[in-house]
Amino acid sequence: MKIIFISGVKFGYDVLNHILNHNWKVEAVFSYHESKKEIYSDMIDFDSLTSKFNIKNFKVNNINDEINVKLINDISPDLILVIGWSQLLKNNVLKIPKIGIIGSHPTELPKFRGRAPIPWSIIKNLKESALTLFWIQEGTDNGPILDQQKFIISDNDDASTLYEKMTSIGKTMILDNIYEIKKGKITKILQDESKFIESWPKRTSNDGKIDWNHTAKEIHTLIRASTHPYPGAYTYFKKKKLVIWKSVLVDSSTNKPGELMKISDSELQIGTSKGIIKLIYGTYDDLEIKNFKTFFSEKNLGDILE
């Protein structure tokens, strides 16, 4: 079975590494051109992996460009795996593989479609989600389902831990399903459109800007949703960018939006419209914070973050 792998992000890299180490042959990889790094925060270079397994790695700006369609057509794949790719495939690509094209989406399709599913799952306060493998067709995340496995979203989960859950589940799901497909077992379950709830829009780094007039719980949720591998939730202090990668809630009825309330070597507490955020890990002016008093002093108590 001739396989082409399309991905540009760490999730796809880990899945590809997993199947290659289980002795599956991949004819070619199509990954993002280096210029996409500014767009996709979890983008990764596939060169080391493809070199190790002697696979051609075509770095592209648009998978639908005529030159890439010809490359795919010349390979004449049986199956294409699209694992972490933001561009919709057009019909001139969709019609090429003999078996079809498998895509992945970390939501419980068809309930939630669209962009940035991991951050949105946290922002929407979902208690569970799923990784769905589906057969890509024209449209957005609407093809027949191949497989779906649910996972729990706890109050302690953030984008990093959900990304890890997705990756762990994804490696097993892809491997299990390509074994079944090779044996001739092809599952296609039509999506029940009556279960569709909403389509999520794209998120950008600007969506991580903290509004300290929100409650501590709302801000903590934004921080959880925006952390690695995404750009992070941020604010400004003395015109320099403070990115908060990890925080905890402090039980308090304080109403002091954006005010620096406690500063020590090990912690920085910030007021909100209701409650306090304690910064656990962050960067200030692109420098990692290892000791808060390196950047903030007790003289700053009462200062307001922008």
QUIZI-V73272 format. One record per pair of residues at least 6 apart in sequence whose ideal C-beta (glycine too) atoms are under 8 Angstrom apart, sorted by the first residue. I is the first residue (numbers start at 1). GAP is how many residues later the second one is. D is the distance in Angstrom with one decimal. If there is no record, write none. Layout:
i = (I/I)
gap = (GAP/GAP)
d = (D/D)
This chain:
i = (1/1/1/1/1/1/2/2/2/2/2/2/3/3/3/3/3/3/3/3/3/3/4/4/4/4/4/4/4/4/4/4/4/4/5/5/5/5/5/5/5/5/5/6/6/6/6/6/6/6/6/6/6/7/7/7/7/7/7/7/7/7/7/7/7/8/8/8/8/8/8/8/8/8/9/9/9/9/9/9/10/10/10/10/10/10/11/11/11/11/11/11/11/11/12/12/12/12/13/13/13/14/14/14/15/15/15/15/15/15/16/16/16/16/16/17/18/18/18/19/19/19/19/19/20/20/20/22/24/24/26/26/27/27/27/27/28/28/28/28/28/28/29/29/29/29/29/29/30/30/30/30/30/30/30/30/31/31/31/31/31/31/32/32/32/32/32/33/33/33/34/34/35/36/36/37/40/41/41/41/42/42/42/42/46/47/49/50/50/51/58/58/60/62/62/63/63/63/63/64/64/64/64/64/68/69/69/69/72/72/72/73/76/76/77/77/77/78/78/78/79/79/79/79/79/79/79/79/80/80/80/80/80/80/81/81/81/81/82/82/82/82/82/82/83/83/83/83/84/85/86/88/89/89/90/91/93/94/94/94/94/99/99/100/100/100/101/101/102/102/102/102/102/102/102/103/103/103/103/103/103/104/104/104/104/104/104/105/105/105/105/105/105/106/106/106/106/106/106/106/106/106/107/107/107/107/107/107/108/108/108/108/108/108/109/109/109/109/109/109/109/110/110/110/110/110/110/110/111/111/111/112/112/112/112/112/112/113/113/113/113/113/113/113/114/114/114/114/114/114/114/114/115/115/115/115/116/116/116/116/117/117/118/118/118/118/118/118/119/119/119/119/119/120/120/120/121/121/121/122/122/122/122/122/122/122/122/123/123/123/125/126/127/127/128/128/128/128/129/129/129/129/130/130/130/130/131/131/131/131/131/131/131/132/132/132/133/133/133/133/133/133/133/134/134/134/134/134/134/135/135/135/135/135/136/137/137/140/142/143/144/144/144/144/145/145/145/145/145/146/146/146/146/147/147/147/147/149/149/151/151/151/151/153/157/157/158/158/158/158/158/159/159/159/159/159/159/159/160/160/160/163/180/180/203/205/207/208/208/208/208/208/208/208/209/209/209/210/210/210/210/210/210/210/210/211/212/212/212/212/212/212/212/212/212/212/213/213/213/213/214/214/214/215/215/215/215/216/216/216/216/216/216/216/216/217/217/217/219/219/219/219/220/220/220/220/222/223/223/223/223/223/223/225/226/226/227/227/227/228/231/232/232/232/232/233/233/234/234/234/234/235/235/235/235/235/235/236/236/236/237/237/237/237/237/239/240/240/241/241/241/242/242/242/242/243/243/243/244/244/244/244/245/245/245/245/246/246/246/246/247/247/247/247/248/248/248/249/249/249/249/250/250/250/250/250/251/252/252/253/253/254/254/254/254/254/254/255/255/255/256/256/257/257/257/257/258/258/258/258/258/258/259/259/259/259/259/259/260/260/260/260/260/260/260/260/260/260/260/261/261/261/261/261/262/262/262/263/263/263/263/263/263/263/263/264/264/265/265/265/266/266/267/267/267/267/268/268/268/268/268/269/269/269/269/270/270/270/270/270/279/279/281/282/283/284/287/289)
gap = (77/78/98/177/180/181/25/73/74/75/76/77/21/22/23/24/74/75/76/77/78/175/22/23/24/25/26/68/71/73/75/76/77/93/7/11/21/23/24/25/75/76/78/6/23/24/25/57/74/75/76/77/79/6/8/9/22/23/24/39/74/75/76/77/78/23/24/28/32/35/36/76/77/78/31/33/34/35/75/76/32/34/74/153/157/219/31/72/73/93/152/155/156/159/32/71/72/73/31/33/36/153/156/157/66/68/152/155/156/159/10/13/30/33/67/32/153/156/157/7/152/155/156/159/6/29/33/153/151/154/27/29/28/29/48/50/27/28/29/30/43/47/17/21/26/27/28/29/27/28/29/30/33/38/41/42/14/15/26/27/28/29/8/11/27/28/29/26/27/28/11/25/26/7/25/6/46/188/189/190/42/121/187/188/11/10/6/6/7/6/10/13/8/6/25/22/24/26/30/23/25/26/28/29/25/23/24/27/8/21/24/23/20/22/19/20/21/19/20/21/18/19/20/21/22/23/99/102/13/16/17/20/21/22/20/21/93/97/7/19/20/21/22/54/20/21/87/91/20/18/29/52/12/47/48/47/8/7/42/43/44/82/87/35/36/86/34/35/31/32/33/34/44/72/75/30/31/32/33/38/40/27/28/29/30/66/70/8/12/26/27/29/36/11/12/15/23/24/25/26/56/60/6/10/14/22/23/25/20/21/22/24/40/42/21/23/25/32/36/39/82/31/32/81/82/83/85/86/84/85/86/8/9/85/86/87/88/27/28/29/83/85/86/87/6/26/27/84/85/86/87/88/85/86/87/88/84/85/86/87/12/83/41/44/45/48/107/112/40/84/106/107/111/80/83/105/8/32/41/31/35/36/37/40/99/102/103/98/99/102/96/27/25/26/22/23/24/25/21/22/24/33/18/19/20/21/17/18/20/35/38/39/42/13/15/16/12/13/14/15/40/41/44/7/9/10/11/12/57/8/9/10/11/53/7/6/7/59/49/48/44/45/46/47/42/43/44/45/46/31/41/42/43/26/29/30/40/20/24/11/14/15/18/9/8/67/65/66/67/69/88/65/66/67/68/69/70/71/67/68/69/66/6/7/27/26/19/14/18/22/23/24/25/26/24/25/26/9/12/13/23/24/25/34/95/8/7/23/45/46/58/59/60/61/92/93/44/45/59/60/8/58/59/57/58/59/60/33/34/36/56/58/59/60/61/32/57/58/14/28/53/58/27/28/29/57/11/10/21/22/23/24/54/8/6/7/6/18/19/17/12/11/12/13/51/10/11/7/8/9/10/6/7/9/23/70/71/6/69/70/47/59/66/68/69/67/44/45/43/44/45/40/41/42/63/39/40/41/33/35/37/38/35/36/37/38/33/34/35/36/30/31/32/33/29/30/32/26/27/28/29/19/25/26/27/28/24/23/24/21/22/7/17/18/20/21/22/16/18/19/15/16/14/15/16/47/12/13/14/46/47/48/11/12/43/44/45/46/8/9/10/11/36/40/41/42/43/44/45/8/9/10/15/40/6/7/39/6/29/30/33/34/35/37/38/28/29/26/27/28/25/26/11/12/13/25/10/11/14/24/28/7/8/9/10/6/7/8/9/35/10/13/8/7/6/11/8/6)
d = (4.8/6.1/7.7/7.6/7.4/5.2/5.2/6.7/6.8/4.7/4.9/7.4/6.9/7.1/5.0/6.2/6.2/7.0/5.1/7.3/6.4/7.4/7.1/5.8/5.4/7.6/6.9/6.2/6.2/4.5/7.6/4.7/7.3/7.5/7.4/5.4/5.1/7.5/4.9/7.5/7.7/5.1/7.1/7.9/7.5/4.6/7.8/6.4/6.4/6.9/4.6/7.4/5.3/6.8/7.4/6.6/7.5/8.0/6.3/7.5/7.9/7.2/4.7/4.6/6.0/5.0/3.4/6.5/6.2/5.4/7.5/6.3/6.2/8.0/6.2/4.5/5.8/6.1/3.8/8.0/5.1/4.7/7.7/7.7/7.6/6.5/7.1/6.4/4.5/7.9/7.0/6.4/5.4/6.4/8.0/4.0/3.8/7.5/4.9/6.2/6.4/5.0/7.7/6.4/7.8/5.0/7.3/5.3/5.4/5.3/7.0/7.0/7.4/6.4/7.4/5.8/4.1/7.4/6.3/7.4/7.9/6.2/5.7/6.9/6.6/7.4/5.1/5.9/7.9/6.7/7.5/5.6/7.6/7.8/5.1/6.3/6.5/4.7/7.6/6.4/7.3/5.8/5.6/5.3/5.6/7.1/4.7/7.1/7.9/5.0/8.0/5.6/6.0/6.7/8.0/7.7/7.7/4.5/5.9/7.4/5.6/7.5/6.6/5.6/6.7/7.1/8.0/4.6/6.0/5.0/7.8/7.0/6.9/5.9/7.3/5.3/7.1/5.6/5.2/5.4/7.7/7.5/3.7/7.4/5.2/6.2/8.0/7.1/4.0/8.0/6.8/6.2/5.3/7.3/6.4/7.2/5.5/6.4/6.6/6.9/6.7/4.6/7.1/6.2/8.0/5.2/5.9/7.7/7.5/6.3/5.5/5.5/7.6/7.9/6.9/4.8/7.5/6.1/4.7/5.0/5.6/7.8/4.7/6.8/7.6/7.0/7.2/6.6/7.9/7.5/4.9/7.7/4.3/7.3/7.8/5.3/6.8/7.8/7.0/6.0/6.8/4.6/7.4/6.2/7.8/5.3/7.0/7.1/7.2/7.8/7.5/6.7/6.6/6.0/7.9/6.1/7.6/6.3/6.6/6.6/6.8/6.5/7.0/5.1/7.6/7.9/6.8/4.3/5.7/7.3/6.4/7.1/6.1/7.8/7.4/7.3/5.6/7.6/4.3/7.6/7.1/6.5/6.9/5.6/7.7/6.3/7.9/7.4/6.5/7.6/5.0/6.8/5.1/4.9/5.9/7.6/6.5/7.5/5.2/7.6/7.6/4.8/7.2/4.7/6.8/5.7/6.6/6.7/7.7/5.9/4.0/6.8/6.8/6.7/7.7/4.3/6.2/5.9/6.4/7.1/6.0/7.6/7.1/4.0/6.4/6.3/5.4/4.8/5.8/6.7/4.9/7.3/7.6/6.0/6.4/7.5/6.2/5.7/4.1/7.2/7.3/7.9/4.6/7.2/7.8/6.9/7.2/7.8/4.0/3.7/6.4/7.9/5.8/6.1/4.2/6.8/6.2/7.8/6.4/4.1/7.7/6.6/5.4/5.0/6.2/7.1/7.7/8.0/6.0/5.7/4.2/6.4/6.2/4.4/7.4/7.6/4.9/6.2/6.9/7.0/7.1/7.0/6.7/7.2/6.3/5.3/3.9/6.2/7.1/4.9/7.2/5.5/7.1/5.8/5.6/6.7/5.3/5.9/7.1/6.2/5.9/7.7/5.2/6.1/4.4/6.7/7.2/5.7/7.2/5.5/4.9/5.7/6.5/6.0/7.5/4.6/7.3/4.3/4.5/7.2/5.8/7.2/6.2/7.0/4.6/6.4/5.0/5.9/7.7/4.3/4.8/7.9/6.1/6.0/5.3/4.3/7.8/7.2/6.1/7.6/3.8/5.8/5.4/6.9/7.8/7.5/4.4/7.8/6.2/5.9/5.4/7.0/7.9/5.5/7.7/5.5/6.9/5.3/6.2/7.9/5.0/7.7/6.3/6.7/7.9/7.2/7.6/3.9/7.3/5.0/7.3/6.8/5.9/6.8/5.0/6.8/7.0/5.5/5.7/5.0/7.1/6.1/7.9/7.6/7.9/4.0/7.5/7.0/4.3/7.6/5.7/5.8/4.5/5.5/7.8/6.3/7.4/5.7/6.6/7.9/5.5/6.6/4.6/7.3/7.7/7.8/7.2/7.2/4.0/3.4/7.3/7.4/5.7/7.3/7.9/6.1/4.9/8.0/7.7/5.1/7.9/6.5/6.2/5.8/5.7/4.2/6.0/5.4/7.3/7.6/4.4/6.2/3.0/5.9/5.3/6.4/7.8/6.7/7.5/7.7/5.7/5.6/5.5/7.5/5.3/6.1/5.0/4.4/5.2/7.5/7.1/4.9/7.7/7.9/5.4/4.3/7.4/5.0/6.5/6.5/8.0/4.1/7.0/5.7/7.8/7.1/5.3/5.6/6.4/4.6/6.9/7.9/5.3/7.3/7.3/4.5/6.3/6.7/6.6/4.0/7.2/7.7/7.3/5.5/7.3/7.9/6.4/4.3/7.5/6.4/7.5/6.1/7.6/5.0/7.1/5.6/4.8/7.8/7.6/5.5/7.9/4.7/8.0/4.8/5.6/7.1/7.9/4.2/4.2/7.6/5.0/6.2/5.7/5.7/7.8/5.0/6.0/6.3/7.5/6.9/7.6/6.3/6.7/3.9/7.2/5.3/7.3/5.2/4.7/6.7/7.3/7.2/5.1/7.4/7.5/6.3/5.5/7.4/5.8/6.3/3.2/7.7/6.2/5.7/5.1/7.8/6.7/6.7/7.6/4.7/4.2/7.4/7.0/4.2/6.2/7.3/5.7/7.9/7.0/7.6/6.2/8.0/6.7/5.2/5.7/6.7/5.0/7.8/7.2/4.6/6.5/5.1/6.3/7.1/7.2/3.9/7.7/7.8/6.0/6.6/4.8/6.6/5.7/6.4/6.4/6.6/7.0/5.2/6.3/5.4/7.9/7.0/5.6/6.9/7.8/6.4/7.2/4.3/8.0/4.7/6.1/5.2/7.2/5.1/7.6/6.7/4.9/7.8/6.7/6.4/7.8/7.5/7.1/5.0/6.3/4.8/7.8/6.3)
